[in-house]
Amino acid sequence: MLRRIAVGIGVVGCRGTTHDRLWWTRGVMIAVGTLGGAGRVVSAAELQASVARVDLTPPPALQATLGGYGERMSRPAEGIHDRVFAKALVLTDGTRRFAIVTADILGFPPRLKQAVVERLAADRWTSAQIMLLPSHSHTSIEMMQIHPGNCLPIRQIGLFRPEVYEWTVRHLVDVIRRASATLVDCSVGASQRELEGWNVNRRDDQGPVDRQLTVVRIDTRPGKPLAVLVNWTAHPTLMSAEDMLFSGGWPGHLQRTLEALIGGGVTVLYFNGAEGDQRPVARPDSGPSRWERAERYGRELALTAHQVFQQATPRWDVAFAYHLQAIALPARVAHPQFMQTGGQEYGLTSALMDLLLATLVPAETSSGCLRLGDLVLVGIPGELTADLGLEIKQQAATITGAPCPTIGGLANEWVGYILSPGEYSKGGYEASVSFYGSQLGATIVDGALAGIRRLAAQDMQISQCAGGSPPKERPGCGGQ
């Protein structure tokens, strides 16, 4: 039976804005009024959650290659500096469920998520209920070696390895199943902080930079931290093509250090943002060693993330909704200057580029989004530049009222770099690895915003359903 409790609460949100909330319990609603703005009604739920991790590091016998640099020429990794992991956080309100899966990996190629969902069909998982989020580590599994459509004999972009593909898919399926096994009541809180001097725009020193560090904590009923989501926007490129050992890079160090600081067996899941033109700035006095630079960056970022974690206030009744928005992509076309940058690095001729466009990049994609309390996570299927990412985040906050909007970069699949028309026309490496012409950025932004609007509408729909029959008993209610 639904209980209605009217409680006025003043909360300092992630963006420093005070919100007045009217909380209703167990799958009902929250009335949100932003000072100076219109009120909104969003769905609220008392959630359950579970988390799991699996070691994703391929054994040496698989001869797995490292991704991110064409000059490695698909040489197998020479060993392991630190292990890489896949982690899953499963959330449910008793009617709907959603899985966030993070991985210390370069990216996910098209068709890989489809294979994961097909193997989970017996468990009644759908594509809309799963979001895959890679860290974009440049010292982990090469993306094109796990692309089942990759038949190109080009060592610079990576050779398909069926054994590594099977290893990756099997472990992603396993971690979702493990995280679905033991669910416990949970509370959710989020906080955000602007950081200066940690990242810069690598295409333009004066260009846009996303400086928002977002931390979301998921606690169990006794108030014990169960899982922590961390979003920070920067390429894991403190390592170079010369580094041939498996490693999670600075995101791996960030996660391990934050887990140690919080303790209690907590699992930290990192996901990147609109990092298409964002690079990390090595910490002062890091020295010449690239391994030391990556470790110090991750460890010191974890110290700051721990402070932000402590500022988040978990709550039991939180907004919970998700949506997967289909996006038709523009015609596939090579950038006029592709041979001068990315094409040269990856050994592409005009004929090979035509073959790549026809076989390795999809004609359509999707943008998934999740509302979890003060968090809105907008999944973008590629490497979005910061100007577009900041635009989506601002719009997401306005549309949903959520004070902690984030971009999940390279979500579910990689379709290339995603730039505005102006940035595309400038050329350079990022534009040469953008495969849909000058309008790709606008297409992805429009699709993502359409998905966010559907997410907000779903909140309203679930709230209306809560006033009558339970969502699962009324057609059109309760999400996908």
C-alpha positions as CSV (number, residue, x, y, z in Angstrom):
1,M,0.0,0.0,0.0
2,L,1.3,3.5,-0.8
3,R,2.0,5.8,2.0
4,R,2.0,9.6,1.5
5,I,4.3,11.7,3.7
6,A,4.6,15.4,3.1
7,V,7.9,16.6,4.3
8,G,9.5,19.9,3.2
9,I,13.3,19.6,2.9
10,G,15.9,22.2,1.9
11,V,18.7,20.5,0.0
12,V,21.8,21.9,-1.5
13,G,22.1,20.3,-4.9
14,C,25.1,19.4,-7.0
15,R,25.1,22.7,-8.8
16,G,24.8,24.7,-5.6
17,T,21.0,25.4,-6.1
18,T,18.6,24.9,-3.2
19,H,15.6,22.7,-4.0
20,D,12.3,22.2,-2.1
21,R,11.2,18.7,-2.3
22,L,8.0,16.9,-1.3
23,W,8.9,13.2,-0.8
24,W,6.3,10.4,-1.3
25,T,7.5,6.9,-0.4
26,R,7.9,3.6,-2.2
27,G,7.5,4.1,-6.0
28,V,5.4,7.3,-5.8
29,M,6.6,10.8,-6.6
30,I,8.7,13.8,-5.7
31,A,7.5,17.4,-6.4
32,V,10.5,19.5,-7.2
33,G,10.4,23.3,-7.3
34,T,13.6,25.1,-8.3
35,L,13.8,28.6,-6.9
36,G,12.8,31.0,-9.6
37,G,11.6,28.3,-11.9
38,A,8.6,26.1,-12.6
39,G,7.8,23.1,-10.5
40,R,8.2,19.5,-11.8
41,V,6.9,16.1,-10.7
42,V,9.2,13.2,-11.0
43,S,8.8,9.6,-10.0
44,A,10.4,8.4,-6.8
45,A,11.2,4.9,-5.6
46,E,12.8,3.0,-2.8
47,L,15.4,1.1,-4.6
48,Q,17.4,-2.1,-4.2
49,A,20.9,-2.5,-5.6
50,S,23.7,-5.0,-6.0
51,V,27.2,-4.8,-7.4
52,A,29.8,-7.2,-8.8
53,R,33.1,-7.2,-10.5
54,V,35.1,-9.6,-12.6
55,D,38.7,-9.6,-13.7
56,L,38.7,-8.7,-17.4
57,T,42.4,-9.0,-17.9
58,P,42.9,-11.5,-20.8
59,P,45.3,-14.4,-20.0
60,P,48.6,-14.3,-21.9
61,A,47.6,-17.3,-24.0
62,L,45.0,-15.1,-25.8
63,Q,47.7,-12.8,-27.2
64,A,45.4,-9.8,-26.6
65,T,46.5,-6.5,-28.0
66,L,46.3,-3.0,-26.5
67,G,44.2,-0.3,-28.0
68,G,44.5,3.4,-28.6
69,Y,47.6,3.8,-30.7
70,G,48.0,2.6,-34.3
71,E,51.8,2.5,-34.1
72,R,51.6,-0.6,-31.8
73,M,50.7,-2.5,-35.0
74,S,48.6,-5.1,-33.1
75,R,51.5,-6.5,-31.2
76,P,50.3,-8.5,-28.2
77,A,50.7,-7.0,-24.8
78,E,53.9,-7.9,-23.0
79,G,52.5,-8.5,-19.6
80,I,50.3,-6.9,-16.8
81,H,51.1,-3.8,-14.9
82,D,47.8,-3.8,-13.1
83,R,44.6,-5.8,-13.8
84,V,41.6,-4.4,-15.6
85,F,38.0,-5.1,-14.4
86,A,34.4,-5.0,-15.5
87,K,32.0,-3.9,-12.8
88,A,28.2,-3.9,-12.8
89,L,25.7,-2.0,-10.6
90,V,22.1,-3.3,-10.8
91,L,19.3,-1.2,-9.6
92,T,15.6,-2.0,-9.2
93,D,12.4,-0.6,-7.8
94,G,10.7,-4.0,-7.8
95,T,9.1,-3.3,-11.2
96,R,11.9,-2.0,-13.3
97,R,15.6,-2.7,-13.3
98,F,18.7,-1.2,-14.9
99,A,22.4,-2.2,-15.1
100,I,25.3,0.2,-15.3
101,V,28.4,-1.7,-16.5
102,T,31.8,0.0,-16.4
103,A,35.0,-1.5,-17.8
104,D,38.7,-0.6,-17.9
105,I,38.7,-0.9,-21.7
106,L,39.3,1.4,-24.7
107,G,35.7,1.1,-26.0
108,F,32.9,-1.2,-27.2
109,P,32.5,-1.7,-30.9
110,P,29.1,-1.9,-32.6
111,R,27.4,-5.3,-32.2
112,L,29.2,-6.3,-29.0
113,K,26.4,-5.0,-26.7
114,Q,23.9,-6.8,-28.9
115,A,25.8,-10.1,-28.3
116,V,25.7,-9.4,-24.5
117,V,21.9,-8.7,-24.5
118,E,21.2,-11.9,-26.6
119,R,23.0,-14.0,-24.1
120,L,21.0,-12.4,-21.3
121,A,17.7,-12.9,-23.0
122,A,16.8,-15.9,-20.8
123,D,17.3,-13.5,-17.8
124,R,14.8,-11.1,-19.4
125,W,17.3,-8.3,-19.9
126,T,16.7,-5.9,-22.7
127,S,19.0,-3.4,-24.5
128,A,17.2,-0.5,-22.9
129,Q,18.0,-1.8,-19.4
130,I,21.8,-2.0,-19.8
131,M,24.4,0.8,-20.3
132,L,28.0,-0.2,-21.1
133,L,30.5,2.5,-20.1
134,P,34.2,2.1,-20.9
135,S,37.0,4.1,-19.2
136,H,38.7,4.5,-22.6
137,S,42.0,3.1,-21.2
138,H,44.8,3.2,-23.8
139,T,46.5,0.3,-22.1
140,S,43.7,-2.3,-22.3
141,I,41.8,-4.4,-24.8
142,E,41.9,-3.0,-28.3
143,M,38.4,-2.2,-29.5
144,M,38.7,-3.5,-33.0
145,Q,40.0,-6.9,-32.0
146,I,36.6,-7.5,-30.4
147,H,34.6,-6.1,-33.4
148,P,32.9,-9.1,-34.9
149,G,32.5,-7.3,-38.2
150,N,36.2,-6.4,-38.5
151,C,37.6,-8.3,-41.5
152,L,40.1,-5.6,-42.4
153,P,43.8,-6.8,-42.5
154,I,45.1,-3.5,-41.1
155,R,47.3,-4.0,-38.1
156,Q,47.2,-0.3,-37.1
157,I,43.4,-0.4,-36.4
158,G,43.5,-3.8,-34.8
159,L,42.9,-7.4,-36.1
160,F,39.8,-9.2,-35.0
161,R,40.6,-12.0,-32.4
162,P,37.7,-14.3,-31.8
163,E,39.1,-15.6,-28.6
164,V,39.4,-12.1,-27.1
165,Y,35.9,-11.2,-28.3
166,E,34.5,-14.3,-26.6
167,W,36.4,-13.6,-23.4
168,T,35.0,-10.0,-23.3
169,V,31.4,-10.9,-24.0
170,R,31.4,-13.8,-21.6
171,H,32.8,-11.7,-18.8
172,L,30.3,-8.8,-19.4
173,V,27.4,-11.3,-19.2
174,D,28.9,-12.9,-16.1
175,V,29.2,-9.6,-14.2
176,I,25.6,-8.6,-14.9
177,R,24.4,-11.9,-13.7
178,R,26.5,-11.8,-10.6
179,A,25.2,-8.3,-9.8
180,S,21.6,-9.4,-10.2
181,A,21.9,-12.2,-7.6
182,T,21.7,-10.5,-4.2
183,L,19.8,-7.2,-4.0
184,V,19.6,-5.1,-0.9
185,D,17.7,-1.9,0.0
186,C,19.8,1.1,-0.8
187,S,19.9,4.9,-0.6
188,V,21.4,7.3,-3.2
189,G,23.2,10.6,-2.9
190,A,25.2,12.7,-5.4
191,S,27.6,15.6,-5.2
192,Q,29.7,17.6,-7.7
193,R,32.7,19.8,-7.6
194,E,34.5,22.0,-10.2
195,L,38.2,21.2,-10.5
196,E,40.8,23.6,-12.0
197,G,44.1,22.5,-13.6
198,W,43.2,18.8,-14.0
199,N,42.3,18.8,-17.7
200,V,42.6,21.0,-20.8
201,N,41.2,21.2,-24.3
202,R,43.8,19.4,-26.5
203,R,42.6,21.0,-29.7
204,D,42.6,24.6,-28.4
205,D,44.3,25.7,-25.2
206,Q,41.6,28.3,-24.8
207,G,38.8,25.9,-25.8
208,P,35.9,24.6,-23.7
209,V,36.8,22.3,-20.7
210,D,34.4,20.2,-18.6
211,R,35.7,20.6,-15.1
212,Q,32.9,18.9,-13.2
213,L,33.8,15.9,-11.0
214,T,30.6,14.0,-10.1
215,V,30.4,11.4,-7.4
216,V,27.3,9.2,-6.6
217,R,27.2,7.0,-3.6
218,I,24.9,4.0,-3.1
219,D,24.6,2.9,0.5
220,T,22.8,-0.1,2.0
221,R,20.1,0.2,4.6
222,P,22.5,0.4,7.6
223,G,24.3,3.3,5.8
224,K,27.2,1.2,4.6
225,P,28.7,2.3,1.2
226,L,27.9,-0.4,-1.4
227,A,29.0,1.3,-4.7
228,V,30.3,4.6,-5.9
229,L,30.0,6.1,-9.4
230,V,32.7,8.6,-10.4
231,N,32.4,10.7,-13.6
232,W,35.4,12.8,-14.7
233,T,36.2,13.9,-18.3
234,A,39.7,13.3,-19.7
235,H,41.5,11.0,-22.0
236,P,43.5,8.2,-20.3
237,T,46.5,9.3,-22.4
238,L,49.2,9.7,-19.8
239,M,50.5,6.4,-21.1
240,S,52.0,6.1,-24.7
241,A,52.3,3.6,-27.5
242,E,55.6,2.4,-26.0
243,D,53.8,1.1,-22.9
244,M,52.9,-2.5,-23.6
245,L,51.6,-3.7,-20.3
246,F,47.9,-4.1,-19.4
247,S,46.7,-1.3,-17.1
248,G,43.6,0.6,-16.2
249,G,45.7,3.8,-16.5
250,W,44.8,6.6,-14.2
251,P,41.1,5.6,-14.0
252,G,42.3,2.2,-12.6
253,H,44.4,4.0,-9.9
254,L,41.5,6.3,-9.2
255,Q,39.1,3.4,-8.5
256,R,41.5,1.3,-6.4
257,T,42.5,4.3,-4.3
258,L,39.0,5.5,-3.6
259,E,37.9,1.9,-2.7
260,A,40.8,1.8,-0.2
261,L,39.9,5.2,1.2
262,I,36.2,4.3,1.7
263,G,36.9,0.7,2.8
264,G,34.3,-1.9,3.7
265,G,34.5,-3.7,0.4
266,V,32.9,-0.8,-1.6
267,T,33.0,-1.0,-5.4
268,V,34.0,2.1,-7.3
269,L,32.8,2.4,-10.9
270,Y,34.4,5.1,-13.1
271,F,32.9,6.4,-16.4
272,N,34.3,9.0,-18.7
273,G,32.6,12.1,-20.1
274,A,32.7,14.1,-23.3
275,E,36.4,13.5,-23.6
276,G,36.8,13.9,-27.3
277,D,39.0,17.0,-27.0
278,Q,40.0,16.7,-23.3
279,R,43.4,15.6,-22.0
280,P,44.6,15.2,-18.5
281,V,47.2,17.5,-17.0
282,A,49.9,15.5,-15.1
283,R,50.2,16.4,-11.4
284,P,53.1,18.8,-10.5
285,D,56.4,17.1,-9.9
286,S,55.2,13.7,-11.3
287,G,58.6,13.1,-12.9
288,P,59.4,11.6,-16.4
289,S,57.9,8.2,-15.8
290,R,54.6,7.8,-17.5
291,W,53.6,5.0,-15.1
292,E,54.2,7.4,-12.2
293,R,52.2,10.2,-13.9
294,A,49.2,7.9,-14.4
295,E,49.4,6.6,-10.8
296,R,49.7,10.0,-9.2
297,Y,46.9,11.5,-11.3
298,G,44.5,8.7,-10.4
299,R,45.5,8.6,-6.7
300,E,45.3,12.4,-6.2
301,L,42.0,12.6,-8.1
302,A,40.7,9.8,-5.8
303,L,41.6,12.0,-2.7
304,T,39.4,14.8,-4.1
305,A,36.7,12.4,-5.1
306,H,36.7,11.1,-1.5
307,Q,35.9,14.6,-0.3
308,V,33.1,14.9,-2.8
309,F,31.8,11.5,-1.7
310,Q,31.6,12.6,1.9
311,Q,29.5,15.6,0.9
312,A,26.8,13.5,-0.8
313,T,23.7,12.9,1.4
314,P,22.0,9.5,0.6
315,R,18.2,9.4,0.5
316,W,15.9,6.5,0.3
317,D,13.2,7.8,-2.0
318,V,14.9,8.9,-5.3
319,A,13.9,9.4,-8.8
320,F,14.5,6.4,-11.0
321,A,13.8,6.1,-14.7
322,Y,15.6,5.2,-17.9
323,H,15.1,5.4,-21.7
324,L,16.9,4.3,-24.8
325,Q,16.6,6.7,-27.8
326,A,17.2,5.4,-31.3
327,I,19.2,7.8,-33.5
328,A,19.5,7.6,-37.3
329,L,23.0,8.7,-38.3
330,P,23.9,10.9,-41.3
331,A,25.4,9.3,-44.4
332,R,28.9,7.8,-43.8
333,V,31.7,9.8,-45.4
334,A,35.4,10.3,-44.9
335,H,36.7,13.7,-43.8
336,P,38.4,15.5,-46.8
337,Q,41.6,15.6,-44.8
338,F,41.5,12.1,-43.2
339,M,44.8,11.0,-44.8
340,Q,46.7,13.8,-43.2
341,T,46.1,12.7,-39.7
342,G,44.1,9.7,-38.5
343,G,44.2,8.0,-41.9
344,Q,47.9,8.1,-41.9
345,E,48.2,6.8,-38.3
346,Y,45.9,3.9,-39.0
347,G,47.3,2.9,-42.4
348,L,44.2,3.7,-44.4
349,T,44.0,4.4,-48.1
350,S,40.9,5.8,-49.8
351,A,39.8,2.3,-50.8
352,L,40.3,0.9,-47.2
353,M,38.5,3.9,-45.8
354,D,35.5,3.1,-48.0
355,L,35.6,-0.5,-46.8
356,L,35.8,0.6,-43.2
357,L,32.8,2.9,-43.6
358,A,30.8,0.2,-45.1
359,T,31.6,-2.5,-42.6
360,L,32.8,-1.1,-39.2
361,V,30.6,2.0,-38.5
362,P,26.8,1.6,-38.1
363,A,24.1,3.4,-40.0
364,E,22.1,4.0,-36.8
365,T,22.9,4.2,-33.1
366,S,21.2,5.1,-29.8
367,S,21.6,7.3,-26.7
368,G,20.6,5.8,-23.4
369,C,19.8,7.9,-20.3
370,L,19.2,7.2,-16.6
371,R,17.7,9.3,-13.9
372,L,18.9,8.2,-10.4
373,G,18.1,10.7,-7.7
374,D,20.0,14.0,-8.4
375,L,21.9,12.3,-11.2
376,V,21.1,12.2,-14.9
377,L,23.5,10.1,-16.9
378,V,23.3,10.7,-20.7
379,G,25.0,8.0,-22.7
380,I,26.7,9.1,-25.9
381,P,27.9,6.5,-28.4
382,G,31.3,7.9,-29.2
383,E,33.8,10.6,-28.3
384,L,31.9,13.8,-27.9
385,T,33.8,17.1,-27.7
386,A,33.3,19.2,-24.5
387,D,31.4,22.0,-26.0
388,L,28.6,19.6,-27.1
389,G,28.8,17.7,-23.8
390,L,28.4,20.9,-21.8
391,E,25.4,21.9,-23.9
392,I,23.7,18.5,-23.3
393,K,24.4,18.7,-19.6
394,Q,22.9,22.2,-19.3
395,Q,19.8,21.1,-21.2
396,A,19.5,17.9,-19.2
397,A,19.4,19.9,-16.0
398,T,16.8,22.2,-17.3
399,I,14.6,19.5,-18.8
400,T,14.7,17.1,-15.8
401,G,15.4,19.4,-12.9
402,A,18.3,17.1,-11.8
403,P,21.2,19.1,-10.4
404,C,23.9,16.5,-11.4
405,P,23.8,15.9,-15.1
406,T,26.7,13.8,-16.6
407,I,27.8,12.5,-19.9
408,G,28.6,8.8,-20.2
409,G,31.2,8.9,-23.0
410,L,31.5,6.1,-25.5
411,A,28.4,4.5,-24.1
412,N,27.3,1.1,-25.5
413,E,29.3,1.5,-28.8
414,W,31.8,3.7,-30.5
415,V,30.8,5.5,-33.7
416,G,33.8,7.7,-33.8
417,Y,34.5,11.3,-32.7
418,I,31.5,13.6,-32.5
419,L,32.2,17.3,-33.3
420,S,30.2,20.5,-34.0
421,P,30.3,21.7,-37.6
422,G,32.8,24.4,-36.7
423,E,35.2,21.9,-35.1
424,Y,34.7,19.4,-37.9
425,S,35.7,22.1,-40.5
426,K,38.9,22.8,-38.5
427,G,40.2,19.3,-39.4
428,G,42.8,17.7,-37.3
429,Y,43.0,14.2,-35.8
430,E,39.5,14.2,-34.2
431,A,37.8,15.3,-37.4
432,S,39.6,12.6,-39.4
433,V,38.2,9.9,-37.1
434,S,34.7,11.3,-37.5
435,F,32.8,9.3,-40.1
436,Y,29.5,11.0,-40.8
437,G,30.3,14.5,-42.0
438,S,29.8,17.9,-40.4
439,Q,26.2,17.3,-39.0
440,L,27.1,14.3,-36.8
441,G,27.4,16.5,-33.7
442,A,24.0,18.1,-34.2
443,T,22.4,14.8,-34.9
444,I,23.7,13.2,-31.7
445,V,22.8,16.2,-29.6
446,D,19.3,16.3,-31.0
447,G,18.9,12.6,-30.4
448,A,20.2,12.7,-26.8
449,L,17.9,15.6,-26.0
450,A,15.0,13.8,-27.4
451,G,15.8,10.9,-25.2
452,I,16.1,13.2,-22.1
453,R,12.7,14.6,-22.9
454,R,11.3,11.1,-23.1
455,L,12.9,10.3,-19.8
456,A,11.3,13.3,-18.2
457,A,7.9,12.4,-19.7
458,Q,8.4,8.9,-18.3
459,D,8.9,10.4,-14.8
460,M,5.5,12.1,-15.2
461,Q,3.8,9.0,-16.5
462,I,5.1,6.8,-13.6
463,S,4.0,9.5,-11.1
464,Q,0.5,9.5,-12.6
465,C,0.4,5.7,-12.5
466,A,1.4,5.8,-8.8
467,G,-1.8,7.6,-8.0
468,G,-3.8,4.5,-9.1
469,S,-2.8,1.0,-10.0
470,P,0.8,-0.1,-9.6
471,P,2.8,0.6,-12.9
472,K,3.1,-3.1,-13.8
473,E,-0.7,-3.4,-13.9
474,R,-1.3,-0.4,-16.2
475,P,-0.3,-0.4,-19.9
476,G,2.3,2.2,-20.7
477,C,3.5,2.6,-17.2
478,G,6.7,1.6,-15.5
479,G,9.2,2.1,-18.3
480,Q,10.7,-0.5,-20.6
